[in-house]
Amino acid sequence: MNDVLDVIADNDYSPELNEAIDDVLAVLTDPEADPEAAVEALITELGNLTDEEQEALLTDMTAALEDSGYTLEEILGLLP
């Protein structure tokens, strides 16, 4: 699963997107993290990407997910 998280966290699109991703990942380990605010910020930053950037990120994430052996449902099940 670290491969999937690495692809998500290590993108070259924007520092703001990286920060939003870090905030979402913090929800997995920080009981005081605000999941709703983190996801809202992530959605906003993903919306700021061009269509081509969104497609490239989705392609990279899909490939990493397939290589990891985890299902999307298993990864999403980690979120509170």
C-alpha positions in Angstrom: 0.0 0.0 0.0 2.9 2.3 0.5 3.4 2.4 -3.3 -0.1 3.8 -3.7 0.4 6.4 -1.0 3.8 7.3 -2.5 2.3 8.0 -5.9 -0.5 10.1 -4.3 1.9 12.0 -2.1 4.8 12.4 -4.5 3.3 14.3 -7.4 4.7 17.2 -9.2 1.5 19.1 -9.8 1.5 21.7 -7.0 2.7 22.2 -3.4 -0.9 23.0 -2.4 -2.0 19.6 -3.7 0.8 17.9 -1.8 -0.2 19.6 1.4 -3.8 18.6 0.9 -2.8 15.0 0.4 -0.6 15.1 3.5 -3.6 16.4 5.5 -5.7 13.5 4.2 -3.0 10.9 5.0 -2.7 12.5 8.5 -6.3 11.4 9.2 -5.0 7.8 9.2 -2.7 8.4 12.2 -3.8 11.6 14.0 -7.0 11.3 16.0 -7.3 15.1 16.1 -7.1 15.5 12.4 -10.3 16.9 10.7 -11.2 14.4 8.0 -13.9 16.6 6.5 -11.7 19.6 6.2 -8.9 17.5 4.8 -11.0 15.9 2.1 -12.6 19.2 1.2 -9.2 20.8 0.7 -8.1 17.8 -1.4 -11.2 18.0 -3.6 -10.5 21.7 -4.1 -6.9 21.2 -5.1 -7.8 18.3 -7.4 -10.3 20.6 -9.1 -7.5 23.1 -9.7 -5.6 20.6 -11.8 -6.0 20.7 -15.6 -7.8 17.8 -17.2 -4.5 16.4 -18.4 -3.0 16.6 -14.9 -6.1 14.9 -13.4 -5.9 12.1 -16.0 -2.1 11.6 -15.5 -2.5 11.4 -11.7 -5.4 9.0 -12.0 -3.4 6.8 -14.4 -0.4 6.8 -12.0 -2.6 6.0 -9.0 -4.4 3.2 -10.8 -1.2 1.6 -11.9 0.2 1.8 -8.3 -3.0 0.4 -6.9 -2.9 -2.6 -9.3 0.8 -3.2 -8.5 0.2 -3.1 -4.8 -2.3 -6.0 -4.7 -4.7 -3.9 -2.6 -8.2 -3.1 -3.7 -9.5 0.5 -3.6 -12.1 -0.7 -1.0 -9.3 -1.9 1.3 -7.5 1.4 1.1 -10.6 3.4 1.6 -11.5 1.2 4.5 -8.5 2.6 6.4 -10.1 6.0 6.6 -12.2 6.7 9.6 
